[in-house]
Amino acid sequence: MADKNYFVHETAVVDDGCEIGEGTKIWHYSHVLKGSKIGKKTVIGQNGSIGPNVTIGNGCKIQNNVSVYTGVTLEDDVFCGPSMVFTNVLTPRAHIERKDEFLPTHVGRGATIGANAVIVCGNKIGKFAMVGAGAVVTRDVPDFALVVGNPAKKIGWVSESGDRLGTDLTCPRTKERYREVDGKLEKIA
């Protein structure tokens, strides 16, 4: 790996035909399957499985014990908490192969998915959304939404920095302001 501009731990496997961005780190016992593309400065934690044919953006943090299956796309700066789960079919059965039923799952820029959360395939997680630990996402999550529970329900809004917004929709950390328009949140430029 000395000639690479990324790091792969000696116990990890990267199949031929993968693209790995500069500064990316792939840790213990992880496997990146063929056709997968991982951006720059992304971290794949221990015991991760990526692909095949998955696209992961720049600056993502994928914690230990996370599998990113075919059909999942992560935009830049996505955080996937430890042991969170992406499904790839709605009605899996061990004795029936359903690879032709994989549904796409798209995770927007800057989104956070908490530890042990489950993202049911076919749903979109909006940019800068936050999925609470242990939540089960069964429908699309809007940009900047904070969702928790099973099934996941929106309980509020978060800023780009991940801070919960109060009724004034001003980030307590950065003082950036937001506004709600037709049930959606947008940052005020």
Secondary structure, DSSP 8 states (H G I E B T S, - for coil): -TT-SSEE-TT-EE-TT-EE-TT-EE-TT-EE-TT-EE-TT-EE-TT-EE-SS-EE-TT-EE-TT-EE-TTEEE-TT-EE-TT-EE-S-SS-BTTB--GGG---EEE-TT-EE-TT-EE-TT-EE-TT-EE-TT-EE-S-B-TTEEEETTTTEEEEEB-TTS-B--TT-B-TTT--BEEEETTEEEE--
